[in-house]
Amino acid sequence: MNFSGRSLARRGLGPAGDGKSPGFFIHPVIAVDAHSEAVLGVVAARIWTRTSERKAARQHRALSEKESQRWLDGSAAAATGLGAAAQIIVVMDREGDIYGQFAQRPSQVDVIVRAGQDRTLAQGDKLFEAPLSWPALGRTQVRVAPKRPGDRGRSATLLVRAGTVQIARPGNSNNPADPASVTLTLVEACEQDAPPGAEPLHWRLLSTLAATTLAQASEVIRLYRLRWRIEQVFRALKSDGLALEEVQMQAAERLFKLAAVGLIAAVRTIQLVDARDGSERPASDVIDPALIEAAAAIGRSKEGNTARQKNPHPHGSLAWLAWIIARLGGWNCYYKPPGPKTMREGWNQFAATAAGYILAKGHVP
């Protein structure tokens, strides 16, 4: 979160990502259903600001003393908070390419990490050279995530190779408990015939999942692609939705609390937008079950007399709730689907209306 140009009277903030402007950082863990690709909620989050004090060189500090520790903490939080899941797979971009992540991950957690550095293998070779001698498994199609609002994305054809690599412990590792090497799957996906003006995709994905067939490698690629859901959440939290960077609060501790609340609200906005055309998920994903009665009463007040003016979704479903909240936000169901801002407005109205209903009924969930 960067407050460049909006930093007057801010207190308690250190340098943001540019190293100059005041700001702070949010590192969330977001749960996504691997099959339906639905956002399920916030598992954990770390919110912090950097100090301006000089620290020892990074290579001389233990991982626990670095910001990079947040990636391991995220995996541990997933193992604890999602223990009832059939399988837990933590997906990370290149910042999560940390040897300790592979060596110290919880035993019940698998990982998929986009390789960020050309690591040395146990045999002395380099990671990025390994796939050059592997036969191609075949081609797979992926949908490239939109980069900005209004962008409809595109489809890409990827040539896929996969194999097993043994990564050597880095020479600058200061954790003697880490093993001398770790064995991982490497899936390399290179886009074929990218359209003019588009940067061809080239993903090198390190994973603890097996990928000896095209189907298995394609599944690793599909799961990695779900990382774009976190970018959606960030956009909903910032300029395209809640506009957290525009708030008037000045003190860091209050900004941190607002950011935590805003992160949950941004995730719920994404959940509601996803469900606007139908969803198998229940409304209890985003509201307390005791509020279903209030939602039904509010929904009836927004329905018309004709079939087209009725809520078309099953009672108690997330899609049913999304219809109600979108209508509260001013969405005309004949003309346009609800976007994040409409959902935000509708959500605020729903909260106020539901509170009034509960007070009138004389009970509070």
QUIRASUL-V246215 format. One record per backbone hydrogen bond with DSSP energy under -0.5 kcal/mol. CO is the residue of the C=O (numbers start at 1). NH is the residue of the N-H. Records with the same first field share a line. If there is no record, write none. Layout:
BEGIN
CO = NH ; NH
END
This chain:
BEGIN
1 = 24
3 = 6
7 = 10
11 = 252
14 = 23
15 = 50
16 = 19
21 = 16
22 = 3
23 = 14
25 = 48
26 = 28
27 = 46
28 = 30
29 = 43 ; 44
31 = 40 ; 41
33 = 37
38 = 33
41 = 31 ; 43
44 = 29
46 = 27
48 = 25
57 = 60
58 = 61
62 = 65
63 = 66 ; 69
66 = 69
67 = 70
68 = 71 ; 72
69 = 73
70 = 74
71 = 75
72 = 76
73 = 77
74 = 78
75 = 79
76 = 80
77 = 81
78 = 82
80 = 83
82 = 85
87 = 89
88 = 110
89 = 91
90 = 112
92 = 114
93 = 96
94 = 97
96 = 98
98 = 101 ; 102
99 = 102 ; 103
100 = 104
101 = 105
106 = 109
108 = 88
110 = 90
111 = 208 ; 209
112 = 92
113 = 115 ; 206
117 = 119
119 = 127
120 = 168
121 = 124
125 = 121
126 = 129 ; 130
127 = 130 ; 131
129 = 132
130 = 133
131 = 134
138 = 160
140 = 158
142 = 144 ; 156
144 = 154
148 = 151
154 = 144
156 = 142 ; 158
157 = 192
158 = 140 ; 160
159 = 190
160 = 137 ; 138
161 = 188
163 = 186
165 = 167 ; 184
166 = 122
167 = 182
170 = 173
174 = 176
175 = 178
180 = 169
182 = 167 ; 184
184 = 165
185 = 187 ; 207
186 = 163 ; 188
187 = 189 ; 205
188 = 161
189 = 203
190 = 159
192 = 157
195 = 198
198 = 200
201 = 191
203 = 189 ; 205
204 = 115 ; 206
205 = 187
206 = 113
207 = 185
213 = 217
214 = 218
215 = 219
216 = 220
217 = 221
218 = 222
219 = 223
220 = 224
221 = 225
222 = 226
223 = 226
224 = 227
225 = 228
226 = 229
227 = 230 ; 231
228 = 232
229 = 233
230 = 234
231 = 235
232 = 236
233 = 237
234 = 238
235 = 240
236 = 242
237 = 244
238 = 241 ; 243
243 = 246
244 = 247
250 = 11
251 = 255
252 = 256
253 = 257
254 = 258
255 = 259
256 = 260
257 = 261
258 = 262
259 = 263
260 = 264
261 = 265
262 = 266
263 = 267
264 = 268
265 = 269
266 = 270
267 = 271
268 = 272
269 = 273
270 = 274
271 = 275
273 = 276
274 = 277
275 = 278
281 = 318
282 = 285
283 = 286 ; 287
288 = 291
289 = 292
291 = 295
292 = 296
293 = 297
294 = 298
295 = 299
296 = 300
297 = 301
298 = 302
299 = 302 ; 303
300 = 303
306 = 309
307 = 310
309 = 304
310 = 312
314 = 317
316 = 283
317 = 321
318 = 322
319 = 323
320 = 324
321 = 325
322 = 326
323 = 327
324 = 328
325 = 329
326 = 331
327 = 330
331 = 333
332 = 335 ; 336
339 = 343
340 = 344
341 = 345
342 = 346
343 = 347
344 = 348
345 = 349
346 = 350
347 = 351
348 = 352
349 = 353
350 = 354
351 = 355
352 = 356
353 = 357
354 = 358
355 = 359
356 = 360
357 = 361
358 = 362 ; 363
END
